[in-house]
Amino acid sequence: MNLLQESQRSLNRILISLDRSQLSKSDMAVFEARLNAEFPRLFELLFQLYGHRYDFYYYLQQLVDTLAQGFSQRSRALKSKDKKRLNDPNWYQSENMLGMACYVDLFAGDLTNLQAKIPYLKELGITYLHLMPLYDSPKGDSDGGYAVSDYRKVNEKLGDIDDLKTLAKALEKSGISLVLDFVFNHTSDEHRWAMAAKEGDSEYTDFYHMFDDRTLPDQYEHTLREIFPQVRRGNFTWNEQAKKWVWTTFNSFQWDLNYSNPAVFNGITDEMLFLANLGCEALRLDALAFIWKEMGTTCENQDKAHTLIQAFNSCLQISAPAVVFKSEAIVHPDEVLKYIDKQECQLSYNPLLMALVWESLATRKTQLLTQSMRKSFAISNQCAWVNYIRCHDDIGWTFDDDVAQQLGINGNDHRYFLNQFYTGRFEGSFASGVAFGENPSTGDCRVCGSLASLAGLESAIEHNDSQNIDHAIKRILLVHSIILSIGGVPLLYSGDELGLLNDYSYQHDDSKKHDDRWVNRIAVTDSAIDQANIPQSAQYKISQGLKTLIQIRQQNSIFGQAETQILETNNGHIFAFARHDNEGKTLLVLCNFSEFEQHVDSKIVDQLYSSLGHDLITQQSVSSNQGQIALQAYQVMWLA
């Protein structure tokens, strides 16, 4: 079959029956131009997924109607933003990009109060605000909002959809891009689709993976892993009302969607365009590795998962091209890279950098970080990493065992050490973390904790140890300096800019105490902000130090669109990289991961194509001819 020819035939038929009354003549011209340009790709992707079905054309026609409706509902301002972003497709690579992720209630209480926090965000330099899930969700445990009951309704505690639209306009006026979660692997069991499925509506039972008995679930279980083994075992839940077993990868109240059904793709596309039309500029694709199921596989990172995401991307190019995707793939580094492409996810979390920065702090050695980044940091120059040190979630040690083995490191043993170190079980550890998802069968776990507590500030304050407080502050600034300079969008987690410590109050909340991730989901109170304004306090030093680094970044274009080169040094305690842009500008970054003074051969300054380097942080100069460059405890140099 000639797919290009068939796509053109199908499009011609669809355009004849398309309802044009919803679009003006000029808008129709724009929509048709994009549709004509993008439809061959979209057709091929959907044919791979659903071309074997007798009703393929019906769902294809329905999808184009949905895309036209989504475009028609897009405001004039957002259509203008589409044009602007198409003319500047790499806008997210600017040195001005600085992200923050937050829960609305923990950061501001509700959406109205969040709007009042915009001056705080602007003072810090934030230009990208990711709001954690704020949709209607079940009362009590909702997996932090990731069990969505209604994509078009805001959690009533936070406000309503009009409040969100108002906030989006205020953020746009302030030069801050709004980022929202797109939870598309599953819905809550209270979503209207799930409610209809419980009632036995066959249209909606096909929206999920539902089984009359354990025969097929047991066959699938042979190759599936358990995500939260400390909470529940297995990947399927019996629903008494429906009298069926339901696929529930994450929690019993989160029902996995069945993407082998094209009605699900069309339905989720409709929800996606609704979110896009609220005014967001990026959608974080939650749990994207799990969206396609195949018997006999792990049901993670399947080829058709990529096909699905590319098809969603194609839909956005037609109806809302200003919106980009951000991949949340916390999987093997080789698999993470597969989601990053201009036609799939333009942005991607960088879990490998995050995990190995913590690994280097624990070991004081940078070889695993260096070799891993040399292998896995380079991506398309049309895409960008979202670099972070902490987030709302746990830390999983997803480094490449093959790279570790080359360095003489046993991956399993090393993960055990890191878990012991960051939960404070390893003698001499500075960290105050909490084990999460500890598997009773294997003893494996992941780690939770705020950035400041994991970096040693909590323990140092408890022991009133001034030197360890100083070291903790320097660790916090060190790790932030890396995400601010290595290339991509640096993403802060709210509260980290204030040095907030673990919040253990969740242990007394019945809806939260089973989920240790709440230890690092911390309220940003007025008193915490006030504490960061008290000179000589640890929080003040963190806040002011971070603001200084941010200002340097945003004043120098070399921190924006440039190539990153990971460097080898003659000192295993130092992490080094260079940035080179198209205008001939160069930046050399040196990071000491040790609490002791370290030295590196000054010839590394030759990376600047000059014998002299100027440290943007200290304003000091270093020469390639001085023999050795000395870096004090946890010191960073940004040499230009």
Legacy VTK file of the C-alpha trace (Angstrom):
# vtk DataFile Version 3.0
C-alpha trace
ASCII
DATASET POLYDATA
POINTS 640 float
0.000 0.000 0.000
1.202 3.503 -0.859
0.578 5.271 2.461
1.281 8.737 1.089
-1.258 8.233 -1.667
-3.811 6.755 0.733
-3.308 9.619 3.196
-4.039 12.155 0.454
-7.174 10.295 -0.642
-8.395 10.090 2.940
-7.708 13.756 3.603
-9.553 14.828 0.458
-12.625 12.857 1.559
-12.415 14.203 5.114
-12.121 17.821 3.970
-15.276 17.490 1.880
-17.334 16.595 4.965
-15.507 18.864 7.436
-17.721 21.371 9.248
-16.240 24.737 8.258
-18.789 26.890 10.082
-16.731 26.899 13.263
-13.779 28.651 11.593
-13.385 32.017 9.865
-12.098 32.031 6.310
-8.595 33.080 7.389
-8.489 30.532 10.232
-9.677 27.818 7.893
-6.819 28.659 5.540
-4.291 28.335 8.386
-5.847 25.088 9.625
-5.933 23.512 6.157
-2.338 24.524 5.456
-1.135 22.859 8.654
-3.373 19.846 8.096
-2.074 19.351 4.553
1.522 19.616 5.750
1.149 17.326 8.758
-1.515 14.812 7.723
0.772 12.368 5.844
2.854 11.888 9.005
-0.205 11.626 11.229
-1.870 9.162 8.858
1.200 6.901 8.776
1.515 6.896 12.573
-2.154 6.127 13.135
-2.085 3.472 10.419
0.701 1.699 12.348
-1.538 1.701 15.416
-5.022 1.186 14.019
-4.767 0.485 10.277
-5.810 -3.133 10.786
-9.253 -2.083 12.067
-12.301 -1.968 9.795
-13.350 1.356 11.396
-9.983 3.082 10.913
-11.359 5.729 8.560
-14.266 6.537 10.917
-11.910 7.353 13.784
-9.587 9.253 11.459
-12.456 11.473 10.333
-13.565 11.952 13.928
-10.019 12.957 14.909
-9.801 15.668 12.230
-13.125 17.046 13.474
-11.635 17.144 16.988
-8.524 18.939 15.720
-10.617 21.520 13.879
-12.761 22.097 16.938
-9.679 22.443 19.139
-8.205 24.999 16.750
-11.476 26.936 16.563
-11.594 27.183 20.372
-8.069 28.558 20.544
-8.047 32.256 21.466
-6.686 34.908 19.151
-3.811 35.500 21.581
-2.870 31.808 21.539
-3.036 31.676 17.745
-0.648 34.624 17.748
1.611 32.685 20.150
1.509 29.730 17.718
2.874 31.964 14.970
5.537 33.410 17.274
6.760 29.987 18.400
6.830 28.630 14.849
9.164 31.522 13.964
11.337 30.830 17.044
11.191 27.041 17.464
14.124 26.856 19.887
12.709 29.407 22.337
13.216 27.003 25.235
16.997 27.033 24.729
17.407 30.666 25.806
19.709 31.651 28.684
16.657 33.375 30.184
14.844 30.088 30.650
14.544 29.191 34.327
11.883 26.797 35.534
10.149 26.147 38.800
7.837 23.252 39.640
5.332 23.565 42.469
2.117 22.299 43.959
-0.370 25.164 43.915
-1.612 24.537 47.456
1.866 24.117 48.939
3.299 27.158 47.165
0.418 29.609 47.414
-2.743 27.998 48.800
-4.850 28.428 45.666
-4.698 29.788 42.126
-5.726 33.305 43.116
-2.952 33.555 45.695
-0.527 32.058 43.200
-1.176 34.996 40.898
-0.141 37.259 43.775
3.163 35.350 43.947
4.181 36.352 40.414
6.426 39.201 41.687
8.285 36.648 43.836
8.784 34.452 40.781
9.958 37.354 38.630
12.428 38.507 41.279
13.961 35.038 41.274
14.107 35.030 37.465
11.493 32.339 36.771
10.305 32.198 33.151
8.744 28.707 33.170
6.263 27.609 35.838
5.222 23.969 36.064
2.110 23.485 38.169
1.850 19.974 39.543
-1.504 18.220 38.901
-4.357 20.545 39.825
-7.250 18.658 38.269
-10.263 17.204 40.026
-9.195 13.985 41.738
-10.447 11.558 44.394
-10.686 12.760 47.984
-7.948 11.427 50.250
-5.187 9.594 48.430
-4.971 10.679 44.795
-1.262 9.957 44.195
-0.499 13.637 44.638
-3.155 14.566 42.068
-1.992 12.094 39.421
-5.318 10.268 39.586
-7.369 12.580 37.350
-11.150 12.477 37.636
-11.786 15.377 35.247
-9.196 17.081 33.031
-11.511 20.073 32.601
-12.206 20.757 36.251
-9.775 22.211 38.778
-9.585 20.712 42.249
-12.098 22.770 44.176
-9.574 23.491 46.928
-7.469 25.398 44.394
-10.192 27.346 42.606
-11.940 26.763 39.304
-11.113 26.648 35.621
-11.672 30.389 35.228
-9.076 31.026 37.932
-6.621 28.909 35.964
-7.356 30.822 32.752
-6.865 34.118 34.582
-3.567 32.917 36.019
-2.385 31.757 32.584
-3.005 35.238 31.155
-1.209 36.887 34.088
1.792 34.592 33.653
1.884 35.288 29.916
1.855 39.044 30.610
4.780 38.554 33.013
6.831 36.551 30.519
6.383 33.229 32.328
5.485 30.109 30.334
2.835 27.906 31.956
3.525 24.161 32.071
0.836 21.633 33.020
0.788 17.903 33.598
-0.743 15.673 30.937
-1.659 12.489 32.815
-2.484 10.247 29.872
-1.482 6.722 30.918
-4.427 6.428 33.288
-7.442 8.145 34.799
-8.841 7.859 38.281
-11.560 5.287 38.849
-13.909 8.261 39.369
-13.457 9.624 35.842
-16.685 9.563 33.845
-15.204 6.963 31.481
-14.369 4.681 34.398
-17.761 5.250 36.019
-19.482 4.210 32.788
-17.205 1.156 32.560
-18.196 0.141 36.089
-21.811 0.251 34.965
-21.000 -2.204 32.179
-21.169 0.240 29.249
-19.248 -1.711 26.584
-18.080 1.474 24.858
-16.202 2.473 27.997
-15.085 -0.936 29.228
-12.996 -0.834 26.049
-11.390 2.395 27.278
-9.507 0.355 29.893
-7.849 -3.053 30.181
-10.563 -5.097 31.902
-10.697 -8.883 32.300
-13.360 -11.336 33.473
-10.851 -13.600 35.241
-7.144 -13.877 36.105
-6.120 -15.866 33.013
-4.694 -12.959 30.981
-3.571 -10.835 33.953
-1.528 -13.774 35.241
0.106 -14.181 31.835
0.981 -10.468 31.728
2.339 -10.526 35.308
5.160 -12.900 34.312
7.037 -10.004 32.676
5.757 -6.943 34.583
7.500 -5.240 37.482
5.803 -3.822 40.566
6.006 -0.043 40.885
4.896 0.417 44.505
5.452 -3.005 46.120
5.257 -1.590 49.635
1.636 -0.520 48.985
0.262 -3.298 46.805
1.443 -6.364 44.935
0.764 -6.970 41.263
-0.549 -4.775 38.460
-4.242 -5.653 38.466
-7.121 -4.798 40.793
-10.481 -6.538 41.190
-13.402 -4.121 40.850
-16.451 -5.474 42.605
-18.948 -3.221 40.843
-17.737 -4.108 37.334
-16.974 -7.700 38.346
-13.724 -7.458 36.409
-9.979 -7.260 36.910
-8.625 -3.845 35.881
-5.056 -2.985 34.863
-3.736 -0.603 37.526
0.029 -0.120 37.158
0.432 2.494 39.885
-2.491 2.361 42.317
-5.822 0.552 42.547
-7.657 3.846 41.916
-5.630 4.652 38.749
-6.974 2.727 35.761
-4.623 2.318 32.787
-6.105 3.494 29.479
-6.335 1.081 26.557
-4.605 2.769 23.615
-5.212 -0.165 21.320
-8.675 1.425 21.082
-8.619 4.464 18.719
-11.532 5.984 20.640
-9.135 6.421 23.562
-6.595 8.205 21.384
-9.272 10.557 20.072
-10.732 11.152 23.521
-7.363 11.957 25.078
-6.490 14.226 22.121
-9.637 16.199 22.882
-8.549 16.574 26.527
-5.021 17.512 25.434
-6.296 20.339 23.221
-8.475 21.612 26.044
-5.375 21.899 28.244
-3.431 23.518 25.402
-6.174 26.098 24.971
-5.974 27.108 28.624
-2.731 28.848 27.681
0.000 26.387 28.636
3.161 26.226 26.525
4.342 22.779 27.573
2.708 19.563 28.693
4.593 17.140 30.924
3.850 13.615 29.696
3.390 11.629 32.879
4.387 7.947 32.934
4.792 7.920 29.152
6.883 4.724 29.206
3.823 2.677 30.263
1.200 3.681 27.696
1.376 0.647 25.353
0.844 -2.955 26.487
2.200 -6.043 24.723
1.926 -9.573 26.084
5.301 -11.100 26.883
7.056 -7.755 27.371
7.634 -5.456 30.345
4.930 -3.188 28.856
7.400 -0.319 29.197
9.134 1.657 26.434
7.364 -0.256 23.678
7.841 0.903 20.076
4.178 1.801 19.801
4.463 4.019 22.867
6.742 6.188 20.745
4.298 5.963 17.840
1.501 7.195 20.102
3.487 10.153 21.427
4.565 11.133 17.917
0.905 11.027 16.850
-0.096 13.295 19.752
2.778 15.605 18.782
1.482 15.671 15.215
-1.978 16.667 16.464
-0.453 19.601 18.341
1.414 20.753 15.220
-1.964 21.079 13.503
-4.059 22.679 16.249
-1.689 24.212 18.826
1.929 24.292 17.591
3.083 26.652 20.369
2.797 23.755 22.825
5.700 21.341 23.326
5.959 18.015 25.125
8.204 17.282 28.099
9.126 13.639 28.569
8.961 12.125 32.047
10.803 8.875 31.358
12.556 7.735 34.513
13.983 4.639 32.849
17.315 3.301 31.588
19.371 6.141 30.047
19.331 4.533 26.606
15.519 4.438 26.731
15.266 8.054 27.937
17.073 9.231 24.795
14.554 7.512 22.507
11.752 9.873 23.566
13.715 13.023 22.688
13.020 14.309 19.204
11.487 17.400 17.630
8.622 15.193 16.429
8.167 13.432 19.777
9.208 15.214 22.993
11.067 18.470 22.449
11.935 18.624 26.144
12.957 15.837 28.489
13.730 15.495 32.159
17.344 14.478 32.694
17.070 11.834 35.440
20.582 10.529 34.787
22.209 13.884 35.542
20.049 14.262 38.648
20.890 10.826 40.032
24.608 11.024 39.300
25.036 14.482 40.797
23.806 12.921 44.061
26.047 9.908 43.445
29.057 12.218 43.090
28.182 14.081 46.286
28.073 10.795 48.180
31.274 9.327 46.747
33.137 12.620 46.190
34.108 11.045 42.857
32.960 12.201 39.430
34.067 9.399 37.098
30.609 7.809 36.780
29.003 11.210 36.229
31.606 12.159 33.634
31.486 8.920 31.653
27.691 8.752 31.760
27.321 12.314 30.512
29.889 11.696 27.780
27.683 8.841 26.578
24.196 10.223 27.115
24.120 14.029 27.344
24.239 14.892 23.632
20.782 15.221 22.043
19.315 16.937 18.971
20.074 20.652 18.858
16.353 21.155 18.251
15.563 19.735 21.698
16.571 20.507 25.274
17.099 18.749 28.570
15.151 19.871 31.610
17.848 19.621 34.259
16.782 19.260 37.878
18.242 18.230 41.211
15.053 17.498 43.126
11.385 17.179 42.312
8.125 16.040 43.930
9.113 12.405 43.373
11.719 10.002 44.722
15.283 9.447 43.494
15.853 6.224 41.575
19.404 5.248 40.647
18.805 4.710 36.916
22.421 4.818 35.762
23.776 2.477 33.091
25.303 -0.630 34.673
27.555 -1.145 31.635
29.149 2.273 32.114
29.531 1.561 35.834
31.110 -1.830 35.109
33.714 -0.211 32.872
34.760 1.815 35.919
34.889 -1.254 38.161
31.579 -0.429 39.870
29.003 -3.136 40.568
25.648 -1.519 39.808
23.536 -3.408 42.339
26.044 -2.965 45.147
26.456 0.712 44.342
22.705 1.325 44.414
22.570 -0.359 47.811
25.340 1.938 49.050
23.586 5.042 47.704
20.317 4.050 49.354
22.117 3.447 52.629
24.006 6.745 52.335
21.007 8.945 51.561
18.760 7.371 54.188
21.441 8.094 56.797
22.163 4.401 57.411
25.763 4.642 56.183
28.249 5.736 58.821
29.554 9.224 58.101
26.653 10.166 55.823
25.606 13.815 55.872
22.162 13.071 54.388
18.722 12.952 56.041
16.591 11.028 53.569
13.720 8.541 53.788
13.480 5.151 52.074
10.629 4.894 49.569
9.163 1.838 47.893
11.319 -0.530 49.907
10.734 -3.966 48.435
10.277 -6.499 51.251
11.464 -9.278 48.949
14.685 -7.695 47.681
15.419 -4.882 50.133
15.671 -2.488 47.184
14.322 1.030 47.635
14.407 4.565 46.319
15.127 7.764 48.258
13.014 10.761 49.266
13.992 14.024 50.881
14.288 17.744 50.251
17.380 18.971 48.484
18.671 20.738 51.596
18.130 17.730 53.869
19.772 15.321 51.425
22.680 17.746 51.015
23.337 17.700 54.766
21.763 20.916 56.047
19.207 19.222 58.301
21.790 17.097 60.089
24.270 19.965 60.358
21.677 22.271 61.937
20.555 19.552 64.365
24.165 19.140 65.531
24.833 22.898 65.440
27.955 22.172 63.400
29.011 25.392 61.668
31.504 23.732 59.323
28.972 21.145 58.162
26.372 23.883 57.711
28.849 25.698 55.489
29.577 22.505 53.533
25.844 21.824 53.074
25.265 25.330 51.714
28.161 24.887 49.301
26.795 21.509 48.134
23.409 23.107 47.456
24.952 25.899 45.392
27.277 23.441 43.626
24.473 21.237 42.334
22.391 24.225 41.272
25.385 25.673 39.418
25.489 22.551 37.248
21.853 22.642 36.136
22.172 26.384 35.487
25.179 26.004 33.212
25.298 22.581 31.528
22.737 23.343 28.810
18.945 23.091 28.723
16.190 24.363 30.976
17.213 24.474 34.656
14.245 23.469 36.838
14.007 24.354 40.519
11.595 22.597 42.831
9.733 25.138 44.975
11.290 25.491 48.387
14.752 24.443 47.258
15.578 28.095 46.576
14.928 28.670 50.296
16.781 25.645 51.636
13.629 24.055 53.084
14.150 20.937 55.180
12.157 17.691 55.226
8.560 17.943 56.423
7.682 14.867 58.485
4.096 15.931 59.269
2.795 13.600 56.537
3.419 10.691 58.904
0.369 11.817 60.915
-1.963 12.120 57.905
-3.822 8.888 57.094
-4.111 9.833 53.404
-0.364 10.447 53.086
1.551 8.407 55.645
1.911 5.395 53.320
3.668 7.594 50.710
7.047 8.854 51.923
7.371 11.215 48.959
5.364 13.709 50.995
8.499 14.304 53.077
9.800 16.496 50.239
6.445 18.022 49.257
6.866 21.006 51.538
4.734 24.103 52.044
6.447 27.378 51.133
5.267 29.595 53.982
5.716 33.323 54.522
7.924 32.526 57.503
10.193 30.395 55.269
10.540 33.308 52.868
11.209 35.652 55.790
13.901 33.286 57.101
15.679 33.518 53.759
15.852 37.299 54.223
17.714 37.119 57.539
21.416 37.812 56.893
23.807 35.123 58.096
21.112 32.448 58.164
21.818 29.338 56.100
18.646 29.992 54.112
19.796 33.543 53.324
23.149 32.305 52.034
21.405 29.717 49.846
18.873 32.208 48.502
21.384 34.958 47.772
23.959 32.568 46.333
21.385 31.046 43.996
20.103 34.464 42.882
23.662 35.473 42.015
24.148 32.382 39.852
20.794 32.945 38.125
21.636 36.569 37.348
24.977 35.569 35.842
23.252 32.941 33.703
20.588 35.305 32.402
23.126 38.001 31.549
25.333 35.783 29.380
24.159 34.197 26.119
26.709 31.361 26.389
24.393 29.759 28.956
21.714 29.525 26.256
21.889 27.807 22.900
25.343 26.213 22.756
27.005 22.831 22.410
28.102 21.051 25.597
31.351 19.072 25.720
31.966 16.864 28.768
35.653 16.930 29.682
38.083 14.528 31.310
40.347 15.975 34.001
43.386 14.715 35.876
41.407 14.781 39.121
38.591 12.315 39.874
36.947 14.743 42.306
36.302 17.377 39.629
33.503 17.449 37.068
34.241 19.623 34.048
32.537 20.648 30.831
32.757 23.350 28.186
30.063 25.209 26.263
30.665 26.517 22.728
28.158 28.652 20.809
27.912 29.656 17.145
29.263 33.137 17.871
32.616 31.866 19.089
31.862 32.299 22.782
33.056 29.614 25.181
32.428 28.745 28.816
34.500 26.353 30.933
32.880 24.936 34.078
34.881 23.280 36.874
33.127 21.697 39.875
34.836 20.308 42.978
32.730 17.529 44.538
35.037 17.213 47.553
35.109 19.036 50.899
38.871 19.375 50.461
40.869 21.645 48.167
41.461 20.023 44.785
43.713 20.880 41.844
43.354 20.510 38.107
45.916 21.042 35.349
45.636 24.662 34.187
46.005 23.543 30.548
42.258 22.850 30.690
41.826 26.621 30.226
42.856 26.074 26.600
39.235 24.978 26.084
38.516 28.720 26.012
40.783 29.141 22.971
42.686 31.579 25.150
45.431 31.391 27.740
43.355 33.386 30.211
39.990 32.647 31.794
37.773 34.972 33.826
35.595 33.444 36.563
32.124 34.952 36.252
31.360 34.025 39.876
34.414 35.335 41.757
35.665 37.813 39.107
39.125 36.230 39.412
41.336 35.273 36.488
43.206 32.039 35.849
45.892 31.312 33.304
46.596 28.168 31.338
50.269 28.711 32.190
49.981 28.753 35.993
50.449 24.989 36.332
47.529 24.124 38.617
44.115 25.611 39.286
43.041 25.285 42.929
39.359 24.793 43.781
38.301 25.101 47.401
35.733 22.819 49.077
32.741 22.373 46.736
33.843 25.374 44.668
32.531 26.013 41.168
34.220 28.101 38.486
32.409 29.520 35.467
35.362 30.567 33.294
34.737 32.711 30.221
LINES 1 641
640 0 1 2 3 4 5 6 7 8 9 10 11 12 13 14 15 16 17 18 19 20 21 22 23 24 25 26 27 28 29 30 31 32 33 34 35 36 37 38 39 40 41 42 43 44 45 46 47 48 49 50 51 52 53 54 55 56 57 58 59 60 61 62 63 64 65 66 67 68 69 70 71 72 73 74 75 76 77 78 79 80 81 82 83 84 85 86 87 88 89 90 91 92 93 94 95 96 97 98 99 100 101 102 103 104 105 106 107 108 109 110 111 112 113 114 115 116 117 118 119 120 121 122 123 124 125 126 127 128 129 130 131 132 133 134 135 136 137 138 139 140 141 142 143 144 145 146 147 148 149 150 151 152 153 154 155 156 157 158 159 160 161 162 163 164 165 166 167 168 169 170 171 172 173 174 175 176 177 178 179 180 181 182 183 184 185 186 187 188 189 190 191 192 193 194 195 196 197 198 199 200 201 202 203 204 205 206 207 208 209 210 211 212 213 214 215 216 217 218 219 220 221 222 223 224 225 226 227 228 229 230 231 232 233 234 235 236 237 238 239 240 241 242 243 244 245 246 247 248 249 250 251 252 253 254 255 256 257 258 259 260 261 262 263 264 265 266 267 268 269 270 271 272 273 274 275 276 277 278 279 280 281 282 283 284 285 286 287 288 289 290 291 292 293 294 295 296 297 298 299 300 301 302 303 304 305 306 307 308 309 310 311 312 313 314 315 316 317 318 319 320 321 322 323 324 325 326 327 328 329 330 331 332 333 334 335 336 337 338 339 340 341 342 343 344 345 346 347 348 349 350 351 352 353 354 355 356 357 358 359 360 361 362 363 364 365 366 367 368 369 370 371 372 373 374 375 376 377 378 379 380 381 382 383 384 385 386 387 388 389 390 391 392 393 394 395 396 397 398 399 400 401 402 403 404 405 406 407 408 409 410 411 412 413 414 415 416 417 418 419 420 421 422 423 424 425 426 427 428 429 430 431 432 433 434 435 436 437 438 439 440 441 442 443 444 445 446 447 448 449 450 451 452 453 454 455 456 457 458 459 460 461 462 463 464 465 466 467 468 469 470 471 472 473 474 475 476 477 478 479 480 481 482 483 484 485 486 487 488 489 490 491 492 493 494 495 496 497 498 499 500 501 502 503 504 505 506 507 508 509 510 511 512 513 514 515 516 517 518 519 520 521 522 523 524 525 526 527 528 529 530 531 532 533 534 535 536 537 538 539 540 541 542 543 544 545 546 547 548 549 550 551 552 553 554 555 556 557 558 559 560 561 562 563 564 565 566 567 568 569 570 571 572 573 574 575 576 577 578 579 580 581 582 583 584 585 586 587 588 589 590 591 592 593 594 595 596 597 598 599 600 601 602 603 604 605 606 607 608 609 610 611 612 613 614 615 616 617 618 619 620 621 622 623 624 625 626 627 628 629 630 631 632 633 634 635 636 637 638 639
